[in-house]
Amino acid sequence: MVKKKKPFIVTKEGLKKLEKELEYRVGEKKEELAKLLQESIEKGDLSENAEYDMALEWTLENDQEAGKLKDKIARAEVQEGGNGEEVVIGSKVKVKEEDGTEKEFSIVGEVEADPLKLKISHNSPIGMAIIGKKLGEKFDTKTPGGTKVYTIMEIS
């Protein structure tokens, strides 16, 4: 029996980001690396050519990354927000901490996560704690600074 790979959850924006990176890796970057490889081959003796070794390594790494991207895109399951009543992937959620501080998180797939921009992966501690919650509900999560309690103020 062939085991089916689990879906790779993303938003529309995340899928576009993956597709754009794949396009770059199989296009422009592949051409740059091919040129670099060719230039290093033209320098002669490949057995002691560090430039050739590096160009070959970079080419192989690029091809591997392109393969990973193709796999993620093939398994992509696009999730794009909900009806504003329950937190799902794609939701923007305004929360209030116990001290009154307000923040707005975007719940996204792993590839899109950027904690500094408050784009939180659904697999992060905050993401796992907030998914499925409704307006007005409280949830807590452990952070490096200790446990924080949040109240959901708005879901869009």
Residue pairs with C-beta under 8 A, 6 or more apart in sequence:
5 71
5 75
6 75
7 75
7 76
7 77
8 71
8 72
8 75
8 76
8 77
8 109
8 110
8 111
9 76
9 77
9 79
9 89
9 109
9 110
9 122
10 18
10 72
10 76
10 77
10 78
10 79
10 108
10 109
10 111
10 112
11 78
11 79
11 80
11 89
11 90
11 108
11 109
11 112
12 78
12 80
13 108
13 112
14 108
14 109
14 111
14 112
15 73
15 76
15 78
17 111
17 112
18 69
18 72
18 73
18 76
18 111
19 73
21 69
22 66
22 69
22 70
22 73
25 62
25 65
25 66
25 69
26 66
29 62
30 59
30 62
30 63
30 66
33 55
33 58
33 59
33 62
34 59
36 51
36 55
36 58
37 52
37 55
37 56
37 59
39 51
39 55
40 49
40 51
40 52
40 54
40 55
41 52
43 49
43 51
43 52
46 52
72 111
79 88
79 89
79 90
79 109
80 89
80 90
81 88
81 89
81 90
81 91
81 92
81 156
82 88
82 90
82 91
82 155
84 91
84 155
84 156
85 134
85 135
85 155
86 132
86 133
86 134
86 155
87 93
87 107
87 130
87 131
87 132
87 133
87 134
87 152
87 155
88 107
88 131
88 132
89 107
89 108
89 109
89 122
89 131
90 107
90 108
91 106
91 107
91 155
91 156
92 104
92 105
92 106
92 107
92 155
92 156
93 104
93 105
93 106
93 107
93 130
93 152
93 154
93 155
93 156
94 102
94 103
94 104
94 152
94 153
94 154
94 155
95 102
95 103
95 104
95 105
95 130
95 150
95 151
95 152
95 153
96 102
96 150
96 151
96 153
97 103
97 148
97 149
97 150
98 148
98 149
102 153
103 118
104 118
105 118
105 119
105 120
105 126
105 130
106 117
106 118
106 119
106 120
107 120
107 122
107 127
107 130
107 131
108 119
108 120
108 121
108 122
109 121
109 122
110 121
110 122
110 123
112 119
112 121
113 119
113 120
113 121
113 124
115 124
120 126
120 127
120 130
121 127
122 128
122 131
125 141
125 142
125 143
126 141
129 139
129 140
129 141
130 139
130 141
130 150
130 152
133 139
133 152
134 152
134 155
135 152
135 153
135 154
135 155
136 151
136 152
137 151
137 152
138 149
138 150
138 151
138 152
139 149
139 150
139 152
140 147
140 148
140 149
140 150
141 147
141 148
141 150
